Amino acid sequence: MTDKPLLIERAFPLKQASLDSVHEKNVRHGHISTLHIWPARRPLAACRAALIATLLPDPGTPEERRKLCEKIGGNISEDPLFVMPWNGESGDWHLQCGSPSIDSGTTTMTPDHDLG
């Protein structure tokens, strides 16, 4: 354990997490949560933000926090266009031609070794 303060203790992006949670709650189609009525469903965006902010140390300055947000951000919000992901256990998770996910990744913050 370290004595350095965590990101959640210094600069949790509450306003942005709240906006993302409202957007997620209002999705009416194209999201797995619409397939079933989920009791006590938690806002995934807020949970993810709280989890990452709990795990990361605070960089210290607003400029360093901005750089950290740029490193961990960058997720696409469009449909990745999988071939047939919902086809049971035999789902085809390959990307279709024209997918916004193709060549959109980054090599920042990658692990030293691949677990796969």
Biopython code that builds the backbone (N, CA, C, O; Angstrom):
import numpy as np
from Bio.PDB.StructureBuilder import StructureBuilder

atoms = [
    (1, "MET", "N", (0.844, -1.185, 0.000)),
    (1, "MET", "CA", (0.000, 0.000, 0.000)),
    (1, "MET", "C", (0.885, 1.242, 0.000)),
    (1, "MET", "O", (1.952, 1.250, 0.613)),
    (2, "THR", "N", (0.457, 2.250, -0.662)),
    (2, "THR", "CA", (1.239, 3.479, -0.764)),
    (2, "THR", "C", (0.560, 4.610, 0.007)),
    (2, "THR", "O", (-0.648, 4.592, 0.241)),
    (3, "ASP", "N", (1.371, 5.588, 0.392)),
    (3, "ASP", "CA", (0.833, 6.756, 1.095)),
    (3, "ASP", "C", (0.346, 7.823, 0.136)),
    (3, "ASP", "O", (-0.262, 8.808, 0.555)),
    (4, "LYS", "N", (0.609, 7.632, -1.155)),
    (4, "LYS", "CA", (0.192, 8.607, -2.158)),
    (4, "LYS", "C", (-1.337, 8.593, -2.273)),
    (4, "LYS", "O", (-1.934, 7.518, -2.331)),
    (5, "PRO", "N", (-1.981, 9.770, -2.306)),
    (5, "PRO", "CA", (-3.449, 9.803, -2.405)),
    (5, "PRO", "C", (-3.939, 9.236, -3.735)),
    (5, "PRO", "O", (-3.258, 9.324, -4.757)),
    (6, "LEU", "N", (-5.109, 8.667, -3.696)),
    (6, "LEU", "CA", (-5.711, 8.094, -4.898)),
    (6, "LEU", "C", (-6.450, 9.169, -5.684)),
    (6, "LEU", "O", (-6.828, 10.208, -5.142)),
    (7, "LEU", "N", (-6.644, 8.903, -6.955)),
    (7, "LEU", "CA", (-7.320, 9.858, -7.829)),
    (7, "LEU", "C", (-8.731, 10.180, -7.334)),
    (7, "LEU", "O", (-9.175, 11.324, -7.429)),
    (8, "ILE", "N", (-9.432, 9.183, -6.812)),
    (8, "ILE", "CA", (-10.808, 9.402, -6.348)),
    (8, "ILE", "C", (-10.849, 10.348, -5.143)),
    (8, "ILE", "O", (-11.860, 11.009, -4.905)),
    (9, "GLU", "N", (-9.753, 10.412, -4.386)),
    (9, "GLU", "CA", (-9.698, 11.290, -3.218)),
    (9, "GLU", "C", (-9.433, 12.749, -3.582)),
    (9, "GLU", "O", (-9.711, 13.648, -2.788)),
    (10, "ARG", "N", (-8.904, 12.982, -4.765)),
    (10, "ARG", "CA", (-8.505, 14.333, -5.148)),
    (10, "ARG", "C", (-9.328, 14.938, -6.279)),
    (10, "ARG", "O", (-9.646, 16.126, -6.243)),
    (11, "ALA", "N", (-9.673, 14.141, -7.274)),
    (11, "ALA", "CA", (-10.272, 14.742, -8.477)),
    (11, "ALA", "C", (-11.196, 13.775, -9.198)),
    (11, "ALA", "O", (-10.964, 13.468, -10.368)),
    (12, "PHE", "N", (-12.226, 13.292, -8.541)),
    (12, "PHE", "CA", (-13.175, 12.407, -9.220)),
    (12, "PHE", "C", (-14.061, 13.236, -10.149)),
    (12, "PHE", "O", (-14.644, 14.227, -9.710)),
    (13, "PRO", "N", (-14.174, 12.853, -11.424)),
    (13, "PRO", "CA", (-14.977, 13.628, -12.387)),
    (13, "PRO", "C", (-16.475, 13.364, -12.210)),
    (13, "PRO", "O", (-17.108, 12.737, -13.059)),
    (14, "LEU", "N", (-17.021, 13.841, -11.117)),
    (14, "LEU", "CA", (-18.410, 13.552, -10.764)),
    (14, "LEU", "C", (-19.399, 14.038, -11.815)),
    (14, "LEU", "O", (-20.334, 13.318, -12.165)),
    (15, "LYS", "N", (-19.203, 15.245, -12.319)),
    (15, "LYS", "CA", (-20.140, 15.796, -13.303)),
    (15, "LYS", "C", (-20.158, 14.953, -14.577)),
    (15, "LYS", "O", (-21.230, 14.633, -15.091)),
    (16, "GLN", "N", (-18.974, 14.588, -15.093)),
    (16, "GLN", "CA", (-18.909, 13.789, -16.313)),
    (16, "GLN", "C", (-19.463, 12.386, -16.083)),
    (16, "GLN", "O", (-20.168, 11.856, -16.942)),
    (17, "ALA", "N", (-19.156, 11.779, -14.941)),
    (17, "ALA", "CA", (-19.689, 10.449, -14.632)),
    (17, "ALA", "C", (-21.212, 10.495, -14.540)),
    (17, "ALA", "O", (-21.888, 9.564, -14.977)),
    (18, "SER", "N", (-21.750, 11.567, -13.976)),
    (18, "SER", "CA", (-23.205, 11.721, -13.886)),
    (18, "SER", "C", (-23.835, 11.869, -15.263)),
    (18, "SER", "O", (-24.865, 11.255, -15.544)),
    (19, "LEU", "N", (-23.223, 12.685, -16.128)),
    (19, "LEU", "CA", (-23.745, 12.858, -17.491)),
    (19, "LEU", "C", (-23.715, 11.546, -18.268)),
    (19, "LEU", "O", (-24.671, 11.216, -18.970)),
    (20, "ASP", "N", (-22.623, 10.799, -18.144)),
    (20, "ASP", "CA", (-22.516, 9.516, -18.838)),
    (20, "ASP", "C", (-23.537, 8.515, -18.308)),
    (20, "ASP", "O", (-24.080, 7.718, -19.074)),
    (21, "SER", "N", (-23.801, 8.551, -17.007)),
    (21, "SER", "CA", (-24.791, 7.645, -16.418)),
    (21, "SER", "C", (-26.201, 7.964, -16.898)),
    (21, "SER", "O", (-26.984, 7.055, -17.171)),
    (22, "VAL", "N", (-26.528, 9.246, -17.002)),
    (22, "VAL", "CA", (-27.844, 9.649, -17.507)),
    (22, "VAL", "C", (-28.004, 9.191, -18.951)),
    (22, "VAL", "O", (-29.050, 8.662, -19.327)),
    (23, "HIS", "N", (-26.972, 9.394, -19.756)),
    (23, "HIS", "CA", (-27.020, 8.954, -21.156)),
    (23, "HIS", "C", (-27.223, 7.441, -21.236)),
    (23, "HIS", "O", (-28.044, 6.958, -22.016)),
    (24, "GLU", "N", (-26.473, 6.704, -20.430)),
    (24, "GLU", "CA", (-26.582, 5.240, -20.433)),
    (24, "GLU", "C", (-27.982, 4.781, -20.011)),
    (24, "GLU", "O", (-28.527, 3.832, -20.575)),
    (25, "LYS", "N", (-28.554, 5.458, -19.023)),
    (25, "LYS", "CA", (-29.883, 5.081, -18.536)),
    (25, "LYS", "C", (-30.960, 5.322, -19.589)),
    (25, "LYS", "O", (-31.969, 4.616, -19.619)),
    (26, "ASN", "N", (-30.750, 6.315, -20.453)),
    (26, "ASN", "CA", (-31.750, 6.666, -21.452)),
    (26, "ASN", "C", (-31.609, 5.920, -22.775)),
    (26, "ASN", "O", (-32.364, 6.191, -23.708)),
    (27, "VAL", "N", (-30.670, 4.995, -22.879)),
    (27, "VAL", "CA", (-30.528, 4.206, -24.105)),
    (27, "VAL", "C", (-31.753, 3.304, -24.235)),
    (27, "VAL", "O", (-32.092, 2.575, -23.303)),
    (28, "ARG", "N", (-32.403, 3.353, -25.369)),
    (28, "ARG", "CA", (-33.631, 2.579, -25.558)),
    (28, "ARG", "C", (-33.480, 1.405, -26.521)),
    (28, "ARG", "O", (-34.328, 0.512, -26.537)),
    (29, "HIS", "N", (-32.423, 1.389, -27.319)),
    (29, "HIS", "CA", (-32.207, 0.266, -28.230)),
    (29, "HIS", "C", (-30.720, 0.149, -28.545)),
    (29, "HIS", "O", (-29.971, 1.121, -28.441)),
    (30, "GLY", "N", (-30.306, -1.058, -28.934)),
    (30, "GLY", "CA", (-28.923, -1.275, -29.303)),
    (30, "GLY", "C", (-27.981, -1.511, -28.133)),
    (30, "GLY", "O", (-26.764, -1.499, -28.319)),
    (31, "HIS", "N", (-28.505, -1.723, -26.944)),
    (31, "HIS", "CA", (-27.675, -1.963, -25.768)),
    (31, "HIS", "C", (-28.180, -3.229, -25.093)),
    (31, "HIS", "O", (-29.385, -3.476, -25.052)),
    (32, "ILE", "N", (-27.265, -4.029, -24.564)),
    (32, "ILE", "CA", (-27.649, -5.307, -23.963)),
    (32, "ILE", "C", (-28.627, -5.130, -22.799)),
    (32, "ILE", "O", (-29.425, -6.025, -22.523)),
    (33, "SER", "N", (-28.572, -4.002, -22.125)),
    (33, "SER", "CA", (-29.465, -3.793, -20.983)),
    (33, "SER", "C", (-30.929, -3.701, -21.396)),
    (33, "SER", "O", (-31.811, -3.802, -20.543)),
    (34, "THR", "N", (-31.208, -3.512, -22.691)),
    (34, "THR", "CA", (-32.596, -3.409, -23.142)),
    (34, "THR", "C", (-33.221, -4.771, -23.434)),
    (34, "THR", "O", (-34.411, -4.845, -23.740)),
    (35, "LEU", "N", (-32.445, -5.846, -23.347)),
    (35, "LEU", "CA", (-32.974, -7.178, -23.630)),
    (35, "LEU", "C", (-33.785, -7.746, -22.473)),
    (35, "LEU", "O", (-34.567, -8.677, -22.664)),
    (36, "HIS", "N", (-33.609, -7.206, -21.297)),
    (36, "HIS", "CA", (-34.227, -7.759, -20.102)),
    (36, "HIS", "C", (-34.422, -6.630, -19.089)),
    (36, "HIS", "O", (-33.632, -5.687, -19.055)),
    (37, "ILE", "N", (-35.453, -6.718, -18.279)),
    (37, "ILE", "CA", (-35.644, -5.755, -17.196)),
    (37, "ILE", "C", (-34.718, -6.175, -16.054)),
    (37, "ILE", "O", (-34.926, -7.215, -15.430)),
    (38, "TRP", "N", (-33.712, -5.373, -15.789)),
    (38, "TRP", "CA", (-32.724, -5.709, -14.770)),
    (38, "TRP", "C", (-33.116, -5.045, -13.448)),
    (38, "TRP", "O", (-33.206, -3.819, -13.384)),
    (39, "PRO", "N", (-33.352, -5.833, -12.390)),
    (39, "PRO", "CA", (-33.667, -5.226, -11.098)),
    (39, "PRO", "C", (-32.413, -4.588, -10.497)),
    (39, "PRO", "O", (-31.323, -5.154, -10.572)),
    (40, "ALA", "N", (-32.575, -3.436, -9.915)),
    (40, "ALA", "CA", (-31.486, -2.722, -9.238)),
    (40, "ALA", "C", (-30.265, -2.549, -10.131)),
    (40, "ALA", "O", (-29.132, -2.749, -9.695)),
    (41, "ARG", "N", (-30.505, -2.180, -11.371)),
    (41, "ARG", "CA", (-29.394, -1.991, -12.311)),
    (41, "ARG", "C", (-28.564, -0.780, -11.905)),
    (41, "ARG", "O", (-29.108, 0.290, -11.631)),
    (42, "ARG", "N", (-27.268, -0.948, -11.869)),
    (42, "ARG", "CA", (-26.357, 0.132, -11.493)),
    (42, "ARG", "C", (-25.832, 0.824, -12.752)),
    (42, "ARG", "O", (-25.637, 0.171, -13.777)),
    (43, "PRO", "N", (-25.606, 2.118, -12.687)),
    (43, "PRO", "CA", (-25.064, 2.833, -13.852)),
    (43, "PRO", "C", (-23.618, 2.409, -14.110)),
    (43, "PRO", "O", (-22.726, 2.689, -13.309)),
    (44, "LEU", "N", (-23.401, 1.740, -15.222)),
    (44, "LEU", "CA", (-22.091, 1.195, -15.538)),
    (44, "LEU", "C", (-21.033, 2.281, -15.693)),
    (44, "LEU", "O", (-19.900, 2.103, -15.248)),
    (45, "ALA", "N", (-21.384, 3.397, -16.316)),
    (45, "ALA", "CA", (-20.402, 4.468, -16.524)),
    (45, "ALA", "C", (-19.875, 4.997, -15.194)),
    (45, "ALA", "O", (-18.668, 5.186, -15.040)),
    (46, "ALA", "N", (-20.751, 5.232, -14.246)),
    (46, "ALA", "CA", (-20.322, 5.741, -12.941)),
    (46, "ALA", "C", (-19.511, 4.696, -12.186)),
    (46, "ALA", "O", (-18.536, 5.031, -11.513)),
    (47, "CYS", "N", (-19.909, 3.435, -12.296)),
    (47, "CYS", "CA", (-19.170, 2.362, -11.622)),
    (47, "CYS", "C", (-17.765, 2.225, -12.192)),
    (47, "CYS", "O", (-16.801, 2.059, -11.445)),
    (48, "ARG", "N", (-17.650, 2.294, -13.507)),
    (48, "ARG", "CA", (-16.321, 2.205, -14.133)),
    (48, "ARG", "C", (-15.442, 3.382, -13.722)),
    (48, "ARG", "O", (-14.263, 3.203, -13.416)),
    (49, "ALA", "N", (-16.012, 4.580, -13.716)),
    (49, "ALA", "CA", (-15.243, 5.769, -13.340)),
    (49, "ALA", "C", (-14.775, 5.669, -11.889)),
    (49, "ALA", "O", (-13.625, 5.985, -11.586)),
    (50, "ALA", "N", (-15.654, 5.235, -10.998)),
    (50, "ALA", "CA", (-15.282, 5.106, -9.589)),
    (50, "ALA", "C", (-14.217, 4.030, -9.405)),
    (50, "ALA", "O", (-13.296, 4.201, -8.606)),
    (51, "LEU", "N", (-14.335, 2.935, -10.130)),
    (51, "LEU", "CA", (-13.366, 1.849, -10.001)),
    (51, "LEU", "C", (-11.977, 2.290, -10.451)),
    (51, "LEU", "O", (-11.001, 2.076, -9.732)),
    (52, "ILE", "N", (-11.874, 2.898, -11.621)),
    (52, "ILE", "CA", (-10.555, 3.307, -12.111)),
    (52, "ILE", "C", (-9.968, 4.406, -11.229)),
    (52, "ILE", "O", (-8.759, 4.425, -10.995)),
    (53, "ALA", "N", (-10.802, 5.318, -10.737)),
    (53, "ALA", "CA", (-10.302, 6.392, -9.870)),
    (53, "ALA", "C", (-9.869, 5.859, -8.510)),
    (53, "ALA", "O", (-9.027, 6.466, -7.850)),
    (54, "THR", "N", (-10.433, 4.734, -8.084)),
    (54, "THR", "CA", (-10.040, 4.106, -6.830)),
    (54, "THR", "C", (-8.704, 3.382, -6.970)),
    (54, "THR", "O", (-7.951, 3.279, -6.002)),
    (55, "LEU", "N", (-8.410, 2.890, -8.149)),
    (55, "LEU", "CA", (-7.190, 2.117, -8.368)),
    (55, "LEU", "C", (-5.967, 2.965, -8.704)),
    (55, "LEU", "O", (-4.842, 2.568, -8.403)),
    (56, "LEU", "N", (-6.170, 4.120, -9.319)),
    (56, "LEU", "CA", (-5.042, 4.930, -9.786)),
    (56, "LEU", "C", (-4.613, 5.977, -8.763)),
    (56, "LEU", "O", (-5.456, 6.596, -8.114)),
    (57, "PRO", "N", (-3.300, 6.176, -8.615)),
    (57, "PRO", "CA", (-2.837, 7.259, -7.742)),
    (57, "PRO", "C", (-3.076, 8.613, -8.393)),
    (57, "PRO", "O", (-3.112, 8.727, -9.618)),
    (58, "ASP", "N", (-3.237, 9.625, -7.571)),
    (58, "ASP", "CA", (-3.428, 10.982, -8.087)),
    (58, "ASP", "C", (-2.108, 11.498, -8.657)),
    (58, "ASP", "O", (-1.093, 11.472, -7.961)),
    (59, "PRO", "N", (-2.100, 11.968, -9.913)),
    (59, "PRO", "CA", (-0.858, 12.471, -10.501)),
    (59, "PRO", "C", (-0.348, 13.755, -9.847)),
    (59, "PRO", "O", (0.838, 14.064, -9.957)),
    (60, "GLY", "N", (-1.203, 14.498, -9.180)),
    (60, "GLY", "CA", (-0.744, 15.673, -8.446)),
    (60, "GLY", "C", (-1.246, 17.004, -8.954)),
    (60, "GLY", "O", (-1.851, 17.761, -8.195)),
    (61, "THR", "N", (-1.014, 17.309, -10.218)),
    (61, "THR", "CA", (-1.403, 18.615, -10.751)),
    (61, "THR", "C", (-2.551, 18.464, -11.743)),
    (61, "THR", "O", (-2.745, 17.385, -12.302)),
    (62, "PRO", "N", (-3.311, 19.531, -11.965)),
    (62, "PRO", "CA", (-4.391, 19.461, -12.958)),
    (62, "PRO", "C", (-3.887, 19.074, -14.353)),
    (62, "PRO", "O", (-4.566, 18.354, -15.084)),
    (63, "GLU", "N", (-2.702, 19.554, -14.715)),
    (63, "GLU", "CA", (-2.139, 19.215, -16.030)),
    (63, "GLU", "C", (-1.822, 17.720, -16.130)),
    (63, "GLU", "O", (-2.098, 17.092, -17.152)),
    (64, "GLU", "N", (-1.248, 17.158, -15.078)),
    (64, "GLU", "CA", (-0.942, 15.725, -15.066)),
    (64, "GLU", "C", (-2.228, 14.896, -15.056)),
    (64, "GLU", "O", (-2.279, 13.826, -15.663)),
    (65, "ARG", "N", (-3.270, 15.383, -14.369)),
    (65, "ARG", "CA", (-4.560, 14.682, -14.380)),
    (65, "ARG", "C", (-5.152, 14.672, -15.781)),
    (65, "ARG", "O", (-5.704, 13.662, -16.218)),
    (66, "ARG", "N", (-5.037, 15.807, -16.494)),
    (66, "ARG", "CA", (-5.540, 15.884, -17.866)),
    (66, "ARG", "C", (-4.804, 14.891, -18.763)),
    (66, "ARG", "O", (-5.424, 14.215, -19.584)),
    (67, "LYS", "N", (-3.485, 14.804, -18.606)),
    (67, "LYS", "CA", (-2.697, 13.852, -19.397)),
    (67, "LYS", "C", (-3.116, 12.415, -19.095)),
    (67, "LYS", "O", (-3.207, 11.586, -20.001)),
    (68, "LEU", "N", (-3.368, 12.123, -17.820)),
    (68, "LEU", "CA", (-3.804, 10.783, -17.439)),
    (68, "LEU", "C", (-5.150, 10.456, -18.071)),
    (68, "LEU", "O", (-5.350, 9.348, -18.570)),
    (69, "CYS", "N", (-6.076, 11.415, -18.054)),
    (69, "CYS", "CA", (-7.393, 11.195, -18.666)),
    (69, "CYS", "C", (-7.269, 10.940, -20.163)),
    (69, "CYS", "O", (-8.020, 10.137, -20.717)),
    (70, "GLU", "N", (-6.334, 11.612, -20.821)),
    (70, "GLU", "CA", (-6.114, 11.367, -22.245)),
    (70, "GLU", "C", (-5.574, 9.963, -22.481)),
    (70, "GLU", "O", (-5.933, 9.312, -23.463)),
    (71, "LYS", "N", (-4.705, 9.493, -21.575)),
    (71, "LYS", "CA", (-4.131, 8.155, -21.722)),
    (71, "LYS", "C", (-5.181, 7.066, -21.549)),
    (71, "LYS", "O", (-5.222, 6.111, -22.324)),
    (72, "ILE", "N", (-6.029, 7.206, -20.534)),
    (72, "ILE", "CA", (-6.990, 6.138, -20.258)),
    (72, "ILE", "C", (-8.286, 6.299, -21.031)),
    (72, "ILE", "O", (-9.105, 5.380, -21.064)),
    (73, "GLY", "N", (-8.482, 7.441, -21.647)),
    (73, "GLY", "CA", (-9.688, 7.660, -22.444)),
    (73, "GLY", "C", (-9.513, 7.107, -23.843)),
    (73, "GLY", "O", (-8.706, 6.206, -24.073)),
    (74, "GLY", "N", (-10.261, 7.644, -24.757)),
    (74, "GLY", "CA", (-10.098, 7.254, -26.144)),
    (74, "GLY", "C", (-10.942, 6.069, -26.570)),
    (74, "GLY", "O", (-10.730, 5.528, -27.655)),
    (75, "ASN", "N", (-11.880, 5.656, -25.758)),
    (75, "ASN", "CA", (-12.762, 4.574, -26.181)),
    (75, "ASN", "C", (-13.718, 5.083, -27.247)),
    (75, "ASN", "O", (-14.139, 6.239, -27.221)),
    (76, "ILE", "N", (-14.049, 4.216, -28.174)),
    (76, "ILE", "CA", (-15.024, 4.610, -29.180)),
    (76, "ILE", "C", (-16.418, 4.393, -28.616)),
    (76, "ILE", "O", (-16.628, 3.484, -27.813)),
    (77, "SER", "N", (-17.357, 5.206, -29.021)),
    (77, "SER", "CA", (-18.725, 5.054, -28.542)),
    (77, "SER", "C", (-19.646, 4.565, -29.653)),
    (77, "SER", "O", (-20.860, 4.483, -29.466)),
    (78, "GLU", "N", (-19.074, 4.243, -30.803)),
    (78, "GLU", "CA", (-19.867, 3.754, -31.924)),
    (78, "GLU", "C", (-19.973, 2.232, -31.877)),
    (78, "GLU", "O", (-19.243, 1.574, -31.136)),
    (79, "ASP", "N", (-20.877, 1.686, -32.665)),
    (79, "ASP", "CA", (-21.012, 0.244, -32.797)),
    (79, "ASP", "C", (-19.739, -0.306, -33.433)),
    (79, "ASP", "O", (-19.359, 0.143, -34.515)),
    (80, "PRO", "N", (-19.060, -1.280, -32.785)),
    (80, "PRO", "CA", (-17.825, -1.804, -33.350)),
    (80, "PRO", "C", (-18.036, -2.700, -34.573)),
    (80, "PRO", "O", (-17.067, -3.106, -35.216)),
    (81, "LEU", "N", (-19.281, -3.009, -34.896)),
    (81, "LEU", "CA", (-19.625, -3.814, -36.073)),
    (81, "LEU", "C", (-19.002, -5.206, -36.038)),
    (81, "LEU", "O", (-18.260, -5.588, -36.943)),
    (82, "PHE", "N", (-19.311, -5.960, -34.984)),
    (82, "PHE", "CA", (-18.909, -7.362, -34.938)),
    (82, "PHE", "C", (-19.731, -8.132, -35.963)),
    (82, "PHE", "O", (-20.834, -7.713, -36.315)),
    (83, "VAL", "N", (-19.199, -9.258, -36.447)),
    (83, "VAL", "CA", (-19.892, -10.025, -37.478)),
    (83, "VAL", "C", (-21.199, -10.594, -36.934)),
    (83, "VAL", "O", (-22.264, -10.248, -37.446)),
    (84, "MET", "N", (-21.161, -11.443, -35.929)),
    (84, "MET", "CA", (-22.371, -12.017, -35.302)),
    (84, "MET", "C", (-22.088, -12.296, -33.831)),
    (84, "MET", "O", (-21.932, -13.460, -33.463)),
    (85, "PRO", "N", (-22.016, -11.285, -32.978)),
    (85, "PRO", "CA", (-21.610, -11.512, -31.594)),
    (85, "PRO", "C", (-22.641, -12.242, -30.739)),
    (85, "PRO", "O", (-22.265, -12.893, -29.765)),
    (86, "TRP", "N", (-23.916, -12.155, -31.068)),
    (86, "TRP", "CA", (-24.951, -12.710, -30.190)),
    (86, "TRP", "C", (-25.421, -14.071, -30.644)),
    (86, "TRP", "O", (-26.565, -14.442, -30.380)),
    (87, "ASN", "N", (-24.591, -14.814, -31.308)),
    (87, "ASN", "CA", (-24.971, -16.127, -31.812)),
    (87, "ASN", "C", (-24.546, -17.216, -30.827)),
    (87, "ASN", "O", (-23.796, -18.122, -31.189)),
    (88, "GLY", "N", (-25.018, -17.130, -29.597)),
    (88, "GLY", "CA", (-24.712, -18.136, -28.582)),
    (88, "GLY", "C", (-23.218, -18.272, -28.343)),
    (88, "GLY", "O", (-22.477, -17.293, -28.427)),
    (89, "GLU", "N", (-22.777, -19.490, -28.045)),
    (89, "GLU", "CA", (-21.363, -19.740, -27.785)),
    (89, "GLU", "C", (-20.527, -19.666, -29.051)),
    (89, "GLU", "O", (-19.313, -19.475, -28.986)),
    (90, "SER", "N", (-21.165, -19.814, -30.193)),
    (90, "SER", "CA", (-20.417, -19.792, -31.455)),
    (90, "SER", "C", (-20.428, -18.405, -32.090)),
    (90, "SER", "O", (-20.257, -18.282, -33.303)),
    (91, "GLY", "N", (-20.625, -17.364, -31.290)),
    (91, "GLY", "CA", (-20.664, -16.001, -31.818)),
    (91, "GLY", "C", (-19.383, -15.629, -32.541)),
    (91, "GLY", "O", (-18.294, -16.037, -32.138)),
    (92, "ASP", "N", (-19.511, -14.864, -33.597)),
    (92, "ASP", "CA", (-18.363, -14.434, -34.385)),
    (92, "ASP", "C", (-18.029, -12.994, -34.002)),
    (92, "ASP", "O", (-18.730, -12.063, -34.396)),
    (93, "TRP", "N", (-16.972, -12.821, -33.244)),
    (93, "TRP", "CA", (-16.584, -11.517, -32.728)),
    (93, "TRP", "C", (-15.564, -10.813, -33.623)),
    (93, "TRP", "O", (-14.957, -9.826, -33.206)),
    (94, "HIS", "N", (-15.370, -11.305, -34.842)),
    (94, "HIS", "CA", (-14.486, -10.616, -35.784)),
    (94, "HIS", "C", (-15.134, -9.290, -36.180)),
    (94, "HIS", "O", (-16.356, -9.148, -36.125)),
    (95, "LEU", "N", (-14.322, -8.336, -36.574)),
    (95, "LEU", "CA", (-14.827, -7.033, -36.998)),
    (95, "LEU", "C", (-15.176, -7.043, -38.476)),
    (95, "LEU", "O", (-14.453, -7.611, -39.294)),
    (96, "GLN", "N", (-16.294, -6.408, -38.808)),
    (96, "GLN", "CA", (-16.673, -6.257, -40.210)),
    (96, "GLN", "C", (-15.793, -5.193, -40.862)),
    (96, "GLN", "O", (-15.211, -4.349, -40.180)),
    (97, "CYS", "N", (-15.705, -5.245, -42.182)),
    (97, "CYS", "CA", (-15.002, -4.188, -42.913)),
    (97, "CYS", "C", (-15.709, -2.865, -42.620)),
    (97, "CYS", "O", (-16.938, -2.817, -42.573)),
    (98, "GLY", "N", (-14.967, -1.828, -42.428)),
    (98, "GLY", "CA", (-15.549, -0.521, -42.145)),
    (98, "GLY", "C", (-15.822, -0.279, -40.671)),
    (98, "GLY", "O", (-16.411, 0.744, -40.319)),
    (99, "SER", "N", (-15.407, -1.196, -39.797)),
    (99, "SER", "CA", (-15.615, -1.017, -38.364)),
    (99, "SER", "C", (-14.806, 0.173, -37.857)),
    (99, "SER", "O", (-13.648, 0.337, -38.239)),
    (100, "PRO", "N", (-15.412, 1.021, -36.985)),
    (100, "PRO", "CA", (-14.657, 2.141, -36.422)),
    (100, "PRO", "C", (-13.557, 1.672, -35.467)),
    (100, "PRO", "O", (-12.701, 2.466, -35.075)),
    (101, "SER", "N", (-13.573, 0.394, -35.092)),
    (101, "SER", "CA", (-12.559, -0.143, -34.182)),
    (101, "SER", "C", (-11.257, -0.497, -34.893)),
    (101, "SER", "O", (-10.221, -0.643, -34.244)),
    (102, "ILE", "N", (-11.294, -0.635, -36.208)),
    (102, "ILE", "CA", (-10.095, -1.016, -36.956)),
    (102, "ILE", "C", (-9.101, 0.140, -36.938)),
    (102, "ILE", "O", (-9.439, 1.274, -37.279)),
    (103, "ASP", "N", (-7.875, -0.164, -36.537)),
    (103, "ASP", "CA", (-6.776, 0.814, -36.466)),
    (103, "ASP", "C", (-7.092, 2.016, -35.577)),
    (103, "ASP", "O", (-6.567, 3.105, -35.812)),
    (104, "SER", "N", (-7.937, 1.842, -34.564)),
    (104, "SER", "CA", (-8.263, 2.971, -33.695)),
    (104, "SER", "C", (-7.662, 2.813, -32.308)),
    (104, "SER", "O", (-7.892, 3.651, -31.436)),
    (105, "GLY", "N", (-6.900, 1.759, -32.093)),
    (105, "GLY", "CA", (-6.326, 1.517, -30.776)),
    (105, "GLY", "C", (-5.113, 2.378, -30.498)),
    (105, "GLY", "O", (-4.657, 3.141, -31.349)),
    (106, "THR", "N", (-4.608, 2.240, -29.299)),
    (106, "THR", "CA", (-3.421, 2.971, -28.882)),
    (106, "THR", "C", (-2.503, 2.021, -28.130)),
    (106, "THR", "O", (-2.965, 1.037, -27.552)),
    (107, "THR", "N", (-1.244, 2.301, -28.133)),
    (107, "THR", "CA", (-0.292, 1.448, -27.424)),
    (107, "THR", "C", (0.099, 2.028, -26.074)),
    (107, "THR", "O", (0.973, 1.479, -25.402)),
    (108, "THR", "N", (-0.526, 3.121, -25.664)),
    (108, "THR", "CA", (-0.201, 3.688, -24.359)),
    (108, "THR", "C", (-0.797, 2.821, -23.264)),
    (108, "THR", "O", (-1.883, 2.262, -23.416)),
    (109, "MET", "N", (-0.090, 2.721, -22.188)),
    (109, "MET", "CA", (-0.512, 1.974, -20.996)),
    (109, "MET", "C", (-0.768, 0.505, -21.293)),
    (109, "MET", "O", (-1.641, -0.095, -20.666)),
    (110, "THR", "N", (-0.043, -0.090, -22.219)),
    (110, "THR", "CA", (-0.188, -1.515, -22.498)),
    (110, "THR", "C", (0.634, -2.305, -21.491)),
    (110, "THR", "O", (1.643, -1.807, -20.992)),
    (111, "PRO", "N", (0.213, -3.540, -21.182)),
    (111, "PRO", "CA", (0.978, -4.345, -20.223)),
    (111, "PRO", "C", (2.320, -4.773, -20.813)),
    (111, "PRO", "O", (2.504, -4.774, -22.030)),
    (112, "ASP", "N", (3.252, -5.137, -19.934)),
    (112, "ASP", "CA", (4.569, -5.584, -20.382)),
    (112, "ASP", "C", (4.499, -6.898, -21.145)),
    (112, "ASP", "O", (5.327, -7.157, -22.019)),
    (113, "HIS", "N", (3.515, -7.726, -20.819)),
    (113, "HIS", "CA", (3.374, -9.010, -21.506)),
    (113, "HIS", "C", (1.898, -9.275, -21.767)),
    (113, "HIS", "O", (1.031, -8.762, -21.060)),
    (114, "ASP", "N", (1.624, -10.067, -22.770)),
    (114, "ASP", "CA", (0.254, -10.406, -23.152)),
    (114, "ASP", "C", (-0.188, -11.631, -22.367)),
    (114, "ASP", "O", (0.542, -12.618, -22.281)),
    (115, "LEU", "N", (-1.373, -11.566, -21.803)),
    (115, "LEU", "CA", (-1.877, -12.696, -21.026)),
    (115, "LEU", "C", (-2.491, -13.775, -21.900)),
    (115, "LEU", "O", (-2.733, -14.882, -21.420)),
    (116, "GLY", "N", (-2.751, -13.485, -23.169)),
    (116, "GLY", "CA", (-3.415, -14.431, -24.058)),
    (116, "GLY", "C", (-2.517, -15.305, -24.742)),
    (116, "GLY", "O", (-2.954, -16.150, -25.523)),
]
sb = StructureBuilder()
sb.init_structure("model")
sb.init_model(0)
sb.init_chain("A")
sb.init_seg("    ")
for serial, (resi, resn, name, xyz) in enumerate(atoms, 1):
    if name == "N":
        sb.init_residue(resn, " ", resi, " ")
    sb.init_atom(name, np.array(xyz, "f"), 0.0, 1.0, " ", f" {name:<3s}", serial, name[0])
structure = sb.get_structure()
